[in-house]
Amino acid sequence: MTRTVSKNSTLLCLLMISLLSISSVSFAQSALQLSAQGSALRPGPQSKKQQNLVITSSQQAASLAQSRFGGKVLRVQSTSSGYRVKLLSSDGVVFYANVNAQSGSVSRN
């Protein structure tokens, strides 16, 4: 009986180690894909000489739009000139704000 329990424990440990190894590889592949996509998600034309941007991330765009108009940020999309931020106002109205990445200006649609 003790031998069977010990054998089952060993098999269970090996199975857990295998699963952890597989999930680590999968996580690393996902991280590499996101890293590669990161450059494609930056606004504006992509060239070897990167332009000087005031807003460099979707988090900055969301924070700027939220501080300007209030509400809850629902989504941020990259555009050719910056970011489009979808917001929900305190009275339940959904609206969009455009954030220009070069100048940092924010306008409401």
C-alpha positions in Angstrom: 0.0 0.0 0.0 2.8 2.4 0.9 4.6 1.6 -2.2 1.5 2.3 -4.3 0.9 5.7 -2.6 4.5 6.6 -3.1 4.4 5.6 -6.8 1.2 7.6 -7.3 2.7 10.7 -5.6 5.7 10.4 -7.9 3.6 10.2 -11.0 1.5 13.2 -9.8 4.6 15.2 -9.2 6.0 14.4 -12.7 2.6 15.3 -14.3 2.6 18.6 -12.5 6.2 19.4 -13.5 5.3 18.6 -17.1 2.2 20.8 -17.1 4.3 23.7 -15.6 6.9 23.3 -18.3 4.3 23.4 -21.0 2.6 26.4 -19.6 5.9 28.2 -19.2 6.8 27.7 -22.8 3.3 28.8 -23.9 3.6 31.9 -21.8 7.0 32.7 -23.2 5.7 32.3 -26.8 2.7 34.6 -26.0 5.0 37.2 -24.5 7.2 37.2 -27.6 4.2 37.6 -29.8 2.9 40.5 -27.8 6.4 42.1 -27.8 6.6 41.8 -31.6 3.1 43.3 -32.0 3.9 46.2 -29.6 5.9 48.0 -32.3 3.0 47.6 -34.7 0.5 49.1 -32.2 2.4 52.4 -31.9 0.6 55.2 -33.7 1.9 57.0 -36.7 4.2 55.8 -39.5 6.8 53.3 -38.4 10.3 54.1 -39.7 13.8 53.5 -38.6 13.9 57.1 -37.2 11.1 57.1 -34.6 9.3 60.5 -34.4 9.1 62.3 -31.1 5.8 61.5 -29.5 4.3 63.1 -26.5 1.9 60.2 -25.9 3.8 56.9 -26.2 1.3 54.3 -24.9 -2.3 53.4 -24.7 -2.2 53.8 -20.9 -1.0 57.4 -21.3 -3.8 58.1 -23.8 -6.4 56.6 -21.6 -5.2 58.5 -18.5 -5.1 61.8 -20.4 -8.6 61.3 -21.9 -10.1 60.3 -18.5 -8.5 63.3 -16.7 -9.9 65.6 -19.4 -13.4 64.3 -19.7 -13.9 62.0 -16.7 -15.8 58.7 -16.8 -14.6 55.1 -17.1 -12.3 54.0 -19.9 -13.8 51.1 -21.8 -11.3 50.7 -24.7 -8.3 52.2 -26.3 -7.5 51.8 -30.0 -4.4 52.8 -31.9 -4.9 55.1 -34.9 -2.6 56.5 -37.5 -2.3 59.8 -35.6 -2.6 58.6 -32.0 -5.3 56.8 -30.0 -9.1 56.6 -29.9 -10.4 56.2 -26.3 -13.9 54.9 -25.6 -15.3 56.3 -22.4 -18.5 55.8 -20.3 -19.6 59.0 -18.6 -21.1 59.0 -15.1 -24.6 59.5 -16.5 -24.2 56.4 -18.7 -23.3 58.0 -22.1 -20.7 56.3 -24.2 -18.4 58.6 -26.1 -15.0 58.7 -27.8 -12.0 60.9 -27.3 -9.2 61.3 -29.9 -5.7 61.7 -28.4 -3.0 63.0 -30.8 0.2 61.2 -30.0 2.5 64.0 -31.4 0.9 67.0 -29.7 -0.9 65.4 -26.8 -4.1 67.2 -27.7 -7.4 65.6 -26.8 -10.8 66.1 -28.5 -14.2 64.6 -27.9 -16.3 63.1 -30.7 
